[in-house]
Amino acid sequence: MKNSLLFEFDKCILSNDIWPNFINKFGFSKAKLAVRQALDLQRMQGTSCTLPVLILDTCGTALVNSQVVKTHIGFSSVHQGMLLVYSHKLNAIQLLLDT
C-alpha cells in the first residue's frame, strides 16, 4: 500500500514503552477504544494482506501492508487482533495483539 511509505517505518525504533505510556496518559478505557477502532477498520476495509495501525499522536487509524511487520519488525506472521502502534513524535513502533 502506498500509505505505508508515509510512516517511514524503516526509521522507527522498536519500543515496548509507547503503549503503556499511552494508557498512562489517556486511561485504559480510551486506549482500549482506540484499539477497537483500529481493529474495526481492519474488519471493514482490510484484507488478509493488511495490518491496522493505531497512530498514537493523533489517535488515528490506518491500514498498511502486513509485509511491513516482516520487513521492519522481523515477525513473519500476522494474526487476527494484531495491530501496529505507531508514534511519529517518538519515531517508534510497537506490535500488539489484542486478546
KEFI-134906 format. One record per residue (C-alpha): x, y, z. Coordinates in steps of 0.1 Angstrom, whole numbers. Layout:
REM KEFI-134906
+-------+-------+-------+
!    c1 !    c2 !    c3 !
+-------+-------+-------+
!     X !     Y !     Z !
...
+-------+-------+-------+
This chain:
REM KEFI-134906
+-------+-------+-------+
!    c1 !    c2 !    c3 !
+-------+-------+-------+
!     0 !     0 !     0 !
!    13 !    34 !    -8 !
!     4 !    49 !    26 !
!    30 !    28 !    44 !
!    56 !    50 !    27 !
!    43 !    80 !    47 !
!    51 !    63 !    80 !
!    88 !    57 !    74 !
!    89 !    26 !    95 !
!   125 !    19 !    85 !
!   135 !    50 !   106 !
!   115 !    39 !   136 !
!   128 !    21 !   167 !
!   111 !    -9 !   182 !
!    96 !     0 !   215 !
!    78 !   -17 !   244 !
!    70 !    16 !   261 !
!    47 !    35 !   238 !
!    16 !    15 !   245 !
!    19 !    16 !   283 !
!    27 !    53 !   282 !
!    -4 !    59 !   261 !
!   -25 !    40 !   287 !
!   -10 !    60 !   315 !
!   -17 !    93 !   297 !
!   -53 !    86 !   285 !
!   -65 !    58 !   306 !
!   -73 !    22 !   299 !
!  -108 !    28 !   286 !
!   -98 !    53 !   260 !
!   -68 !    32 !   250 !
!   -90 !     1 !   245 !
!  -115 !    22 !   224 !
!   -86 !    33 !   202 !
!   -76 !    -3 !   196 !
!  -112 !   -13 !   189 !
!  -114 !    14 !   162 !
!   -82 !     3 !   145 !
!   -94 !   -34 !   145 !
!  -128 !   -23 !   132 !
!  -111 !    -5 !   103 !
!   -93 !   -38 !    95 !
!  -126 !   -57 !    97 !
!  -144 !   -32 !    75 !
!  -118 !   -23 !    49 !
!   -88 !   -45 !    54 !
!   -77 !   -77 !    37 !
!   -55 !  -106 !    47 !
!   -26 !   -85 !    34 !
!   -32 !   -55 !    56 !
!   -25 !   -47 !    92 !
!   -42 !   -19 !   112 !
!   -21 !     9 !   126 !
!   -30 !    29 !   156 !
!   -14 !    63 !   153 !
!    -8 !    75 !   189 !
!     0 !   111 !   181 !
!   -34 !   117 !   166 !
!   -54 !    87 !   178 !
!   -60 !    80 !   141 !
!   -60 !    47 !   123 !
!   -47 !    34 !    90 !
!   -40 !     2 !    72 !
!    -6 !    -9 !    59 !
!     6 !   -39 !    40 !
!    13 !   -67 !    65 !
!    47 !   -72 !    48 !
!    57 !   -41 !    69 !
!    58 !   -63 !   100 !
!    81 !   -88 !    85 !
!   104 !   -61 !    69 !
!   107 !   -38 !    99 !
!   100 !   -60 !   129 !
!   111 !   -94 !   117 !
!    78 !  -111 !   127 !
!    68 !  -133 !    99 !
!    31 !  -139 !   106 !
!     2 !  -116 !   113 !
!   -28 !  -129 !   133 !
!   -63 !  -116 !   138 !
!   -63 !   -90 !   165 !
!   -28 !   -79 !   158 !
!   -21 !   -42 !   152 !
!     9 !   -19 !   149 !
!    11 !    11 !   173 !
!    30 !    40 !   158 !
!    42 !    73 !   172 !
!    57 !    98 !   148 !
!    67 !   120 !   177 !
!    87 !    92 !   193 !
!    97 !    77 !   160 !
!    88 !    43 !   174 !
!    66 !    13 !   166 !
!    52 !   -15 !   188 !
!    33 !   -46 !   178 !
!     3 !   -55 !   199 !
!   -20 !   -85 !   200 !
!   -55 !   -77 !   213 !
!   -68 !  -106 !   234 !
+-------+-------+-------+
